[in-house]
Amino acid sequence: MAWMMLILMLGAQDPEPAAPVTVAAPAAEAPAAVSDDDRIICRKDEQTGSLVRTKTCLTKAEWRKRRARDRGEAERVLELETQPGVQSQ
């Protein structure tokens, strides 16, 4: 009897199936011209004594600034070590 009720209820529904919904794809936008300095570069770094690798993503200009900063810091340390009376830590 329950099957018969289910069949009758399903048959009582709207006999016309719903029209399929179509979604218009957004217009493909042309990618903006990216300058070479704005290009993103990702690097994976390993920490000594750790199995975890970290991923750092920066633009080419940011990598250049970081490299210049690190080079300046290294030169500063070397200058301090060559001065008489200064001991490295």
Buried (B, 14 or more C-beta within 10 A) or exposed (E): EEEEEEEEEEEEEEEEEEEEEEEEEEEEEEEEEEEEEEEEEEEEEEEEEEEEEEEEEBBBEBBEEEEEEEEEEEEEEEEEEEEEEEEEE
